[in-house]
Amino acid sequence: MVHPAFEPYRRLAASAPTGSAPLSTEARRRAFRDEAAAVRGQPSPLASVEDLTLELIGRTLRARLYVPEEEESTALVIYFHGGCFVMGDLETHDWLCRRLAFDTRLRFLSIEYRLAPEHPFPAGLEDAMDVIRHVAANRSDVAHADSRLIVMGDSAGANLATVAATQLRGEDLGLVAQVLIYPTLGPELVTDSAHRFGSGYLLDLESLRQDYRRYLGDFGDHTDPRVTPLLSSDLAGAVPAVVVVAECDPLRDEGVAYAGLLGHFGVPVELLEAEEMVHGFLEMGGVVPDAMAILDDVASHVHRLVEAS
């Protein structure tokens, strides 16, 4: 059963007019920013929030560094936002990163990676991998010299986070953990939860399928584990993970399956299931107070990962 606090938003989504021309990519991005602003909570107090640019080979990416007041210097979290590979930016996930930095007492570095359809696969993944390499090589620019690195993301950002972590496992970068929040793990979307919650629960699967087509562009191999990490044939040596799923999310079952796959390959993994919650619930702290307690629980698991590393 879905949490009653989501019902007004489900009704609003269901009442959207049908048969009209689809929104342009830019209009969808504006709407995504507006929706994020409408459901966020009060900003958490931090010591500083600073906009940065990361100079990578051939491109410059925007980033935002969050420094908590009572900082622990043990780790830096590199965060990749959600948005179906097509939407999202520093602003849409600003409240969530502020709250996570406050809760964990760790520095967060939020990344604005390149989006489809202007930059199809593997551009976003290359950005994720190169950002991790860049931060590892220039750690003292954004963190303490001995800080370990945690990669974290939600939805599409969780896909990029886990694929990047897997692809980089042979490099000595100080990466010690991955935190995957309601991840999307491939374009096929054929699980039981996809069937049960694929329409009317805020994340519409037909829209996600279309965005996967925009993300993949001319790349047609859905079995490539860089596209569908759920089909990975070898995850041995991947960093320990926390996987967060929501009960009423069409992506729930694949998140559960991926946690099982990580465990199969000997990767320490903790699976957290948020009862009555829908996809994107952690960003809705302003309208779903119960989400805050779950967010605090995620933060405690991040701490346990750091302590165990």
Stockholm file with secondary structure:
# STOCKHOLM 1.0

chainA/1-309         MVHPAFEPYRRLAASAPTGSAPLSTEARRRAFRDEAAAVRGQPSPLASVEDLTLELIGRTLRARLYVPEEEESTALVIYFHGGCFVMGDLETHDWLCRRLAFDTRLRFLSIEYRLAPEHPFPAGLEDAMDVIRHVAANRSDVAHADSRLIVMGDSAGANLATVAATQLRGEDLGLVAQVLIYPTLGPELVTDSAHRFGSGYLLDLESLRQDYRRYLGDFGDHTDPRVTPLLSSDLAGAVPAVVVVAECDPLRDEGVAYAGLLGHFGVPVELLEAEEMVHGFLEMGGVVPDAMAILDDVASHVHRLVEAS
#=GR chainA/1-309 SS CCCGGGHHHHHHHHTSCSSSCCCCHHHHHHHHHHHHHHHCCCCCCCSEEEEEEEEETTEEEEEEEEECTTCCTTEEEEEECCSTTTSCCTTTTHHHHHHHHHHHTSEEEEEECCCTTTSCTTHHHHHHHHHHHHHHHTHHHHSCTTCEEEEEEETHHHHHHHHHHHHTTTSCSCEEEEEEESCCCCSCCCSHHHHHHSSSSSSCHHHHHHHHHHHHTTCCCTTSTTTCGGGCSCCTTCCCEEEEEETTCTTHHHHHHHHHHHHHTTCCEEEEEETTCCTTGGGGTTTCTHHHHHHHHHHHHHHHHHHHC
#=GC SS_cons         CCCGGGHHHHHHHHTSCSSSCCCCHHHHHHHHHHHHHHHCCCCCCCSEEEEEEEEETTEEEEEEEEECTTCCTTEEEEEECCSTTTSCCTTTTHHHHHHHHHHHTSEEEEEECCCTTTSCTTHHHHHHHHHHHHHHHTHHHHSCTTCEEEEEEETHHHHHHHHHHHHTTTSCSCEEEEEEESCCCCSCCCSHHHHHHSSSSSSCHHHHHHHHHHHHTTCCCTTSTTTCGGGCSCCTTCCCEEEEEETTCTTHHHHHHHHHHHHHTTCCEEEEEETTCCTTGGGGTTTCTHHHHHHHHHHHHHHHHHHHC
//
